[in-house]
Amino acid sequence: MPGRTLGSELSHALKARGVDTIFGIPGVHNVEMYRGIEEAGIRHILTRHEQGAGFMADGYARATGRPGIAFIITGPGLTNAMTPMGQAYSDSVPVLVVSSCLPVDSTVPGQLHQMKDQTGAAATVCDWSILAPDADAAYAAIDRAFAEFSSQRKRAKHVTVPIDVLGEPAQPAPAPTPARLGHQPDPDQIDALASRIARAKHPLFLFGGGAVAASEAARLVVDRAGAASICSYAGRGVIAGDNPLHFGSYLARPDSGAIFAQADLVIAVGTEIAQVDLWRDHLGQTGTLVRIDIDETVLNDVYSADIRIDADAAKALPMLADALEPQPAKWDAAEIARTRTRFRAEADAERPGIVGLAEAMQAALPPETMYFSDMTQFAYTAKEVCPMDRPGHWHHPFGFGTLGYALPAAIGGKIGRPDLPIVAIAGDYGFQYTMQDLGVAAELGLTLPIILWDNGKLKEIEDCMIARQIAPNAVVAQNPDFGLLAAAYGVAYARPSTIKAFQGDLRAALKSDGPTIIHLTPEVSSSS
């Protein structure tokens, strides 16, 4: 007879599939899921809100490359977690949310945490949402999630199990299945592309987040092709920021369309070229467009690529590098440098003072620093002008655009990668969405600088209103005393008055035994 309940066996199944950390909050409906966590040897991180649990799972996944797991309670717990589920879905992050739900055959109205359609609600913000009525279905759903994480575009998934089923005795889960091999490149297509690149006068590569795992091969490809490159925000660092033929992460600049118009061959790798990548209606290319991607919807989108290669960038780019004969540089490095200088000046003019602070921040931190940023003007500017020399080290809520992301995601990242210096960047307003998770960082003693950009208002929205000739309203809110807030949580606090002091506070925060709020105001940008 089975010796453990299904709730307990779920933790053992996850452990067998490589899970070492779960984020969540226990409650009366999902308490059975907590029976086996310690026994399975999994670390549980108690968050202060289910939204924080989801964002921490997201940050953990982005930092480690492994799936982030959250245990969530029925009803409001699940709805609280839907925002980070939507963010993980939008940004291709492998997050698995496991929740409890009411018994399938329950018809009693007015029950605790009751929803009309919990499974359907979750399905609106993730890849799929499955109700598992028994142990076999639960195990099958978990295996499906892990198989897809390794073979398809990574997306958030949701499995929900009825409370009564969680408490029933269950057999252990079957052994994990081997990872699938998917999206293998066609050698003939790769050879044909190499020939096309060799004939091109101005080949241009566009790298997105789907190319992060193929950075080494991507660098070989652009060098051998003599090609120029540009990246989306998610693709920063795929090509080193100091590459003389790299346009950087200025894809969203309106004038970047002119760059694409110069290219007779554009190869877009691992990017959906989304609205939040461009902020305009069209890429601007007039020459041949090649797409390399594992997402069928991307390969067949409105751009109607001339050549579609269904392949994982990590498999296709090494093959392409091998197939290419070295070519001379086909773009003018001096002209690219002038373009980057102009784009930087535009960014500085749009949000005065932030460029200098962002560059000072990066100069003060080790090159291996990993950043988690929020929806704030400081981050909007920094992720354009701060070049990255390695991929997957700047994480932002790009697609869904959720406020409150940075702090809990950075906590999840630091838990997953305690060896890395990790920094959170948040605005004064968005920080308050999830500032309660300071308690998590404090109790775990996480070394975590938190740059709190405080301009006293929703400045980006105010600027938007003014641009549309709307009298600014509802953009100013009373902030707490952030120094007292830090003291209440027992964390360090600094309020630099100069750029030099800001840099010193960052360095000191990386030596602290706990988190540090670095309260940064626009006045600092004009100080020496």
RAFENPE-V85953 format. One record per run of one state. SS is the DSSP state (2 for helix, 1 for strand, 0 for the rest). FROM is the first residue (numbers start at 1). TO is the last residue. If there is no record, write none. Layout:
# RAFENPE-V85953
SS,FROM,TO ; SS,FROM,TO
This chain:
# RAFENPE-V85953
0,1,3 ; 1,4,5 ; 2,6,16 ; 0,17,20 ; 1,21,24 ; 0,25,30 ; 2,31,34 ; 0,35,36 ; 2,37,40 ; 0,41,42 ; 1,43,46 ; 0,47,49 ; 2,50,64 ; 0,65,67 ; 1,68,72 ; 0,73,75 ; 2,76,90 ; 0,91,94 ; 1,95,101 ; 0,102,117 ; 2,118,123 ; 0,124,127 ; 1,128,132 ; 0,133,134 ; 2,135,151 ; 0,152,156 ; 1,157,162 ; 2,163,166 ; 0,167,168 ; 1,169,170 ; 0,171,186 ; 2,187,199 ; 0,200,202 ; 1,203,207 ; 0,208,208 ; 2,209,225 ; 0,226,227 ; 1,228,231 ; 0,232,232 ; 2,233,235 ; 0,236,245 ; 1,246,246 ; 0,247,255 ; 2,256,262 ; 0,263,264 ; 1,265,269 ; 0,270,274 ; 2,275,278 ; 0,279,287 ; 1,288,293 ; 0,294,295 ; 2,296,299 ; 0,300,306 ; 1,307,310 ; 0,311,312 ; 2,313,323 ; 0,324,332 ; 2,333,350 ; 0,351,353 ; 2,354,364 ; 0,365,369 ; 1,370,373 ; 0,374,376 ; 2,377,385 ; 0,386,393 ; 1,394,396 ; 0,397,404 ; 2,405,416 ; 0,417,421 ; 1,422,427 ; 0,428,429 ; 2,430,433 ; 0,434,434 ; 2,435,444 ; 0,445,447 ; 1,448,454 ; 0,455,458 ; 2,459,467 ; 0,468,481 ; 2,482,489 ; 0,490,491 ; 1,492,494 ; 0,495,498 ; 2,499,509 ; 0,510,514 ; 1,515,521 ; 2,522,526 ; 0,527,528
